[in-house]
Amino acid sequence: MTTTTTSADGTTIAYDVVGTGPALVLVDGAMCYRGFGPSKELADAFSDRFTVYRYDRRGRGDSNIAKPAAAGTMEAVEQEVADLGAVIEAAGGHAQLLGLSSGAFLALEAARAGLPIDKIVAYEAPLILDDTHRPNDADLAQQVEALVEKGKRAAAVERFMRVVGMPLVAVKIMRLTPAFKKLTPIAHTLVYDLGMCVPFQQGLPLPGGYFKNVSVPVLSVAGSKSPTYMTNAQQAIAKAVPEGRYVVLDGQDHMVKASALAPVAAEFFTA
């Protein structure tokens, strides 16, 4: 059953709850929400041990955006952190977080901001912190924002897919599928994901002390089949947080399977 809470700027955030046990909030990555993506399978995998909260990040699914923020601004990051804070409050005032891709980075940003978080499992925050991958355009979020403002939502989604490594032929084929029709309505939300992550996709190390205020244990996770830049970034995150650990899931890539991630995450949360 869908329930709602209200974020600091008046945005309505929709979520649902399943299971029993300590509160666990799932934080989706770009283009994912309760109706599209891995959160349903993950929630089912954790529901025997945790009370799992799945929420639609702002502008997706049943959540709206009361006050849009410009691409690449601190306001945009602060809004998403506040949204997550509203869900944590609804979950009883504190929770553990499992974040995927840009959702992993959002979880870490929430910890930096001092939200009442118990532990974080961060799966493959999409950062480029060395020279093993070409940096993304520094104004990528603004490029996508411009496409959306011109009504070119499909082009905005295609731009994102190409950036994350999907071959052009695969992108063209996907555009013909029903799944693509679920992505174009939320193309505007890419501004939030890209604006948050692109500054850390420039091939430069994390700024010194960036995560020093993260006071909770963090498990930074990568898949063994993921590219070098991705595994290197997760190692860097684990080293940058005061209580960080790094693990690799054998046989997994960025599209991690719930059956592989859930046991490792649950062990960390309950240790």
C-alpha atoms as one frame of an Amber mdcrd trajectory, in Angstrom:
protein
   0.000   0.000   0.000   1.313   3.423  -0.927   1.825   5.923   1.891   3.128
   9.467   1.610   5.205  11.860   3.635   6.108  15.487   3.001   9.621  16.790
   2.460  10.936  20.135   3.674   9.992  22.037   0.505   6.470  20.601   0.365
   7.264  17.768  -2.038   5.103  14.683  -1.554   7.236  11.544  -1.247   5.477
   8.224  -1.822   6.669   4.996  -0.227   5.559   1.522   0.732   6.551  -0.803
   3.538   7.067  -4.548   3.730   8.486  -6.932   6.315   9.293  -6.797  10.012
  12.419  -5.870  11.932  14.768  -2.861  12.010  14.027  -0.121   9.497  15.844
  -0.368   6.166  15.385   2.287   3.469  16.209   1.418  -0.150  17.597   4.328
  -2.179  17.238   3.858  -5.939  19.643   5.001  -8.609  18.951   7.060 -11.724
  15.797   6.274 -13.706  14.559   3.791 -11.096  11.519   3.983  -8.846   9.073
   1.610  -7.170   7.421   0.739 -10.474  10.623   0.230 -12.417  13.939  -1.128
 -11.205  15.392  -3.484  -8.602  13.761  -2.240  -5.387  10.843  -4.715  -5.362
  13.141  -7.732  -5.629  15.467  -6.287  -2.995  12.594  -5.528  -0.624  11.384
  -9.108  -0.897  14.902 -10.386  -0.192  15.151  -8.356   3.039  11.567  -8.536
   4.277  12.107 -11.552   6.543  14.627  -9.611   8.659  13.870  -5.918   8.153
  11.006  -3.489   7.805  11.830  -2.308   4.307  10.869   1.134   3.052  10.837
   1.672  -0.721  10.286   5.250  -1.822   9.954   7.108  -5.084  12.637   9.761
  -5.262  11.286  13.191  -6.158   9.705  13.488  -9.574   9.352   9.728 -10.011
   6.403   7.388  -9.668   3.941   8.848  -7.168   6.305  11.532  -5.813   6.166
  15.070  -7.145   8.546  18.038  -7.092   7.170  21.073  -5.267  10.110  23.373
  -6.006  12.427  22.258  -8.833  16.107  23.015  -8.378  18.511  23.929 -11.164
  20.974  21.322 -12.397  24.219  21.055 -10.520  23.210  23.194  -7.536  23.659
  22.455  -3.860  19.929  23.085  -3.484  19.207  20.019  -5.625  21.361  17.792
  -3.409  19.890  19.304  -0.254  16.359  18.646  -1.532  17.083  14.955  -2.128
  18.727  14.638   1.277  15.673  16.252   2.857  13.400  13.809   1.004  15.372
  10.888   2.386  15.239  12.470   5.826  11.435  12.598   5.612  11.317   8.879
   4.799  13.674   8.085   7.692  11.434  10.101  10.008   8.432   8.111   8.782
  10.402   4.928   9.449  10.688   5.775  13.124  13.404   8.402  13.253  16.431
   6.350  12.248  17.197   3.647   9.700  19.792   1.700   7.817  20.274   2.572
   4.145  20.948   0.477   1.078  21.793   2.661  -1.896  22.354   1.595  -5.491
  24.415   3.580  -8.014  23.603   7.294  -7.619  21.371   6.238  -4.733  24.504
   4.981  -2.988  26.090   8.395  -3.343  22.880  10.039  -2.120  22.987   7.815
   0.975  26.549   8.962   1.661  25.556  12.604   1.148  22.755  12.086   3.651
  25.272  10.762   6.167  27.510  13.774   5.511  24.522  15.983   6.286  24.026
  14.255   9.635  20.776  12.394   9.024  19.947   9.754  11.690  21.410   6.761
   9.859  22.589   3.561  11.545  24.628   1.934   8.751  24.998   2.255   4.987
  25.545  -0.310   2.271  26.599   1.583  -0.849  26.603  -0.409  -4.080  28.680
   1.102  -6.870  28.346   4.846  -6.448  29.115   5.907 -10.060  32.192   8.047
  -9.478  35.236   8.429 -11.747  38.141   9.170  -9.442  41.145   8.224 -11.574
  42.353   7.969 -15.155  40.935   4.500 -15.877  37.836   6.022 -17.521  37.251
   9.135 -19.571  35.729  11.924 -17.437  32.145  12.876 -18.147  31.354  16.345
 -19.440  31.384  18.745 -16.519  28.138  20.316 -17.772  26.379  17.013 -18.490
  23.531  17.762 -16.067  22.928  21.099 -17.780  22.988  19.411 -21.208  20.285
  16.970 -20.122  18.307  19.755 -18.450  18.334  21.717 -21.724  17.032  18.725
 -23.674  14.183  18.231 -21.200  13.282  21.918 -21.289  13.027  21.673 -25.097
  10.652  18.719 -24.746  13.268  16.247 -25.976  12.822  13.756 -23.157  13.669
  10.695 -25.245  16.905  12.355 -26.350  17.734  13.132 -22.705  17.283   9.474
 -21.744  19.363   8.371 -24.734  22.116  10.798 -23.737  22.217   9.281 -20.281
  22.257   5.716 -21.586  25.161   6.469 -23.876  27.081   8.090 -21.019  26.694
   5.007 -18.823  28.081   2.822 -21.595  25.106   1.389 -23.454  26.007   0.795
 -27.124  24.183   2.997 -29.627  22.508  -0.006 -31.267  21.194  -1.182 -27.892
  19.879   2.302 -27.135  18.021   2.431 -30.445  16.509  -1.003 -29.820  15.488
  -0.096 -26.263  13.719   2.998 -27.554  11.243   0.644 -29.235  10.445  -1.282
 -26.039   7.680  -0.683 -23.470  10.368  -0.111 -20.825  11.520   3.051 -22.578
   8.036   4.512 -22.183   8.502   4.282 -18.413  11.717   6.288 -18.589  10.804
   9.324 -20.666   8.265  10.704 -18.130  11.008  10.883 -15.499  13.790  12.216
 -17.743  13.752  15.472 -15.775  14.953  13.632 -12.659  18.292  12.915 -14.326
  19.172  16.502 -13.450  19.315  15.454  -9.802  21.423  12.322 -10.299  23.856
  13.906 -12.736  24.113  17.170 -10.851  25.082  15.259  -7.720  27.523  12.793
  -9.279  29.151  14.529 -12.273  31.406  16.757 -10.125  32.925  13.470  -8.907
  33.219  12.002 -12.411  36.127  14.180 -13.532  38.955  11.686 -13.023  40.137
  13.421  -9.851  40.438  11.922  -6.350  37.832  12.714  -3.751  38.540  16.077
  -2.096  40.551  15.610   1.066  38.319  14.959   4.061  35.129  14.921   1.984
  33.608  12.051   3.953  35.273  12.742   7.297  31.920  13.641   8.881  30.314
  10.319   7.952  30.045   8.897  11.455  28.317   5.603  10.610  29.745   2.284
   9.367  29.752   2.028   5.577  30.080  -1.089   3.450  31.217  -0.047  -0.024
  30.434  -2.808  -2.508  31.480  -3.465  -6.100  30.860  -6.274  -8.567  33.755
  -8.339  -9.867  32.553  -7.858 -13.458  32.365  -4.072 -13.191  34.986  -1.871
 -14.894  38.161  -0.825 -13.127  37.102   2.773 -12.563  34.004   1.567 -10.713
  35.822  -0.854  -8.413  38.544   1.726  -7.770  35.926   4.305  -6.785  34.325
   1.956  -4.265  37.706   1.260  -2.713  38.335   4.993  -2.476  34.998   5.541
  -0.730  35.761   2.803   1.791  39.082   4.467   2.581  37.588   7.951   2.796
  34.886   7.231   5.392  36.089   6.776   8.990  34.401   3.366   9.368  34.544
   1.980   5.856  34.846  -1.531   4.499  35.124  -2.699   0.903  33.870  -5.968
  -0.530  33.533  -7.413  -4.023  30.581  -9.549  -5.116  31.786 -12.309  -7.403
  30.080 -12.478 -10.769  28.166  -9.205 -10.387  28.210  -6.007 -12.410  26.379
  -2.687 -12.023  23.025  -4.465 -12.440  23.487  -6.424  -9.228  21.195  -9.323
  -8.382  19.266  -9.143  -5.129  20.222 -12.756  -4.364  23.898 -11.752  -4.398
  23.667  -8.439  -2.552  21.076  -9.176   0.124  23.024 -11.786   2.154  26.173
  -9.632   2.306  24.223  -6.501   3.180  22.111  -8.254   5.809  25.191  -9.663
   7.504  26.704  -6.173   7.673  23.523  -4.582   8.982  23.041  -7.183  11.716
  26.684  -7.537  12.820
